[in-house]
């Protein structure tokens, strides 16, 4: 009888410890996704982005989701979003990238001038990228690097000023 009481007490302690530990793990809701702002951009056959300006604060975490609406095969009509560092010549980037089909139309020679970029997506596909906005205030061009799309108007601006951070 004494052994049964000890065994019961031991099992009870083990169960309480297990449930307490499980509760601690389950209630730990720290999630870095809460600090990320999501922006959805739609790219279409009309070669435009649904969002042409993004206002941000220095150091802000942003997730950009690109949804492509197209009936044209991906080989002929794909889109991406490429965020360029301030001071990068978007025309030079677009021209060089048009020759980089084997690298998803991202010119390797401009790699150090890119903040972030999505993969290419065709009709019905969605791609995304999460990145941290640069600390330096300024205007950062974004564009689609698929051949001809920048020149057709697939571009936008990531804009922020130091004063936005204090608002």
HUVEN-V454151 format. One record per backbone hydrogen bond with DSSP energy under -0.5 kcal/mol. CO is the residue of the C=O (numbers start at 1). NH is the residue of the N-H. E is the energy in kcal/mol with one decimal. If there is no record, write none. Layout:
BEGIN
CO	NH	E
CO	NH	E
END
This chain:
BEGIN
1	5	-2.0
2	6	-2.0
3	7	-2.8
4	8	-2.5
5	9	-2.5
6	10	-2.7
7	11	-2.7
8	12	-2.5
9	13	-2.5
10	14	-2.3
11	15	-2.6
12	16	-2.7
13	17	-2.5
14	18	-2.5
15	19	-2.9
16	20	-2.6
17	21	-2.7
18	22	-2.7
19	23	-2.8
20	24	-2.2
21	25	-1.9
22	26	-2.8
23	27	-2.6
24	28	-0.5
25	28	-0.7
27	29	-1.3
31	34	-1.4
32	35	-1.5
33	36	-1.6
35	37	-0.5
35	61	-0.6
37	63	-3.1
39	41	-0.5
39	65	-2.8
41	67	-2.8
42	50	-1.6
43	69	-3.0
44	47	-1.5
48	44	-1.2
50	52	-0.5
52	157	-1.8
54	159	-3.1
57	60	-2.1
60	133	-3.2
61	37	-2.4
62	64	-0.5
62	131	-2.5
63	39	-3.1
63	65	-0.6
64	66	-0.6
64	129	-1.9
65	41	-3.3
65	67	-0.6
66	127	-2.2
67	43	-2.6
67	69	-0.5
68	70	-0.7
68	124	-2.7
69	45	-0.7
72	123	-0.6
73	76	-1.8
73	77	-1.8
79	121	-2.3
81	118	-2.1
82	84	-0.6
82	143	-1.7
83	115	-3.1
83	116	-1.1
85	88	-1.9
88	90	-0.8
89	93	-2.3
90	94	-2.8
91	95	-2.7
92	96	-2.4
93	97	-2.7
94	98	-1.7
96	99	-1.0
97	100	-2.1
100	103	-1.9
100	105	-2.3
100	106	-0.7
101	104	-1.2
103	106	-0.9
105	107	-0.5
107	110	-1.9
108	111	-1.5
110	113	-2.6
111	114	-1.3
113	85	-2.8
116	83	-3.2
121	79	-2.4
122	125	-2.4
125	68	-2.4
127	66	-3.3
129	64	-3.0
131	62	-2.9
131	133	-0.5
133	59	-1.1
134	59	-0.7
138	140	-0.5
138	160	-1.9
139	141	-0.6
140	158	-3.4
141	84	-2.9
142	156	-2.7
143	82	-2.5
143	145	-0.5
146	149	-2.2
146	150	-0.5
148	152	-1.4
149	153	-0.7
149	154	-2.7
150	153	-1.2
153	155	-2.0
154	144	-1.9
156	142	-2.5
157	54	-2.7
157	159	-0.7
158	140	-3.1
159	56	-2.2
160	138	-1.8
161	164	-1.4
161	165	-0.6
162	165	-1.1
163	166	-0.8
163	167	-0.5
164	167	-0.9
END
